[in-house]
Amino acid sequence: MWGWVLLACAGCFATKLAGFLVPRRFLDDHRTVVTMAGMTVGVLAGLVALSTVEAGGRVVADARLAALVVALVALRLKAPFLLVVVLGAAAAALVRLLGVAG
């Protein structure tokens, strides 16, 4: 177990070091900036989707999915972030209260 942890630490350190060694002109290039921004959004979206519908190695549709849908609708309507969070939590609570999903 500790071997994997140390290997991951070494990989993170090497990645961070490589970032310092990249020439500045490459980092300032418009294509690089757009690519890095897109990768960040993609990774975050994947993590949100996975944590919403995965439980114990299987795909489930429960109150978390309802919360995500309500939060996405609120975001599309340009609601303030705090309201998005409150609406998502309220949706999950309502679904659990009604016993519609786990």
C-alpha positions in Angstrom: 0.0 0.0 0.0 2.7 2.5 1.0 4.6 1.8 -2.2 1.6 3.1 -4.3 1.3 6.1 -2.0 5.0 6.9 -2.5 4.8 6.3 -6.2 1.9 8.7 -6.5 3.8 11.3 -4.5 6.8 10.9 -6.8 4.5 11.3 -9.8 2.9 14.5 -8.4 6.3 15.9 -7.6 7.6 15.1 -11.1 4.5 16.7 -12.7 5.0 19.8 -10.6 8.7 20.0 -11.5 7.9 19.5 -15.2 5.5 22.5 -15.0 8.4 24.7 -13.8 10.6 23.5 -16.7 8.1 24.4 -19.5 9.1 27.5 -21.3 7.0 30.6 -20.6 6.2 31.2 -24.2 4.5 27.8 -24.4 2.3 28.5 -21.4 1.3 32.0 -22.7 0.2 30.6 -26.0 -3.6 31.0 -26.6 -4.1 27.3 -27.6 -2.4 26.1 -24.5 -4.6 28.3 -22.3 -7.8 27.2 -24.0 -6.8 23.5 -23.8 -5.9 23.7 -20.1 -9.2 25.4 -19.3 -11.1 22.8 -21.3 -9.3 20.0 -19.5 -10.1 21.4 -16.1 -13.8 21.7 -16.9 -13.9 18.2 -18.4 -12.2 16.6 -15.3 -14.4 18.5 -12.9 -17.6 17.5 -14.9 -16.5 13.8 -14.9 -15.9 13.9 -11.1 -19.3 15.4 -10.4 -21.0 12.9 -12.7 -19.2 9.9 -11.2 -19.8 10.9 -7.6 -23.5 11.6 -8.4 -24.4 8.2 -10.0 -21.9 5.8 -8.5 -22.3 3.9 -5.3 -20.3 0.9 -4.3 -19.1 0.1 -7.8 -22.5 0.3 -9.4 -24.6 3.0 -11.1 -27.6 4.3 -9.1 -30.2 7.0 -9.6 -31.0 8.4 -6.2 -31.6 11.8 -4.5 -28.1 13.0 -5.6 -29.2 12.8 -9.2 -32.3 14.9 -8.5 -30.1 17.5 -6.6 -27.7 17.7 -9.6 -30.6 18.2 -12.1 -32.1 21.0 -10.0 -28.7 22.6 -9.5 -28.0 22.5 -13.2 -31.4 24.1 -14.0 -30.7 26.8 -11.4 -27.3 27.5 -12.9 -28.8 27.7 -16.4 -31.2 30.3 -15.0 -28.2 32.2 -13.6 -29.2 31.8 -10.0 -26.6 32.9 -7.4 -24.3 30.1 -6.2 -25.7 30.0 -2.7 -29.2 29.6 -4.1 -28.0 26.8 -6.4 -26.6 24.9 -3.4 -29.7 25.4 -1.3 -32.0 24.4 -4.1 -29.9 21.2 -4.8 -30.0 20.3 -1.1 -33.7 20.9 -0.8 -34.3 18.7 -3.9 -32.3 15.9 -2.4 -34.1 16.2 0.9 -37.5 16.3 -0.8 -36.7 13.2 -2.8 -35.5 11.3 0.3 -38.5 12.5 2.3 -40.9 11.3 -0.4 -39.0 8.0 -0.5 -38.8 8.2 -4.3 -35.1 7.2 -4.3 -32.4 6.2 -1.8 
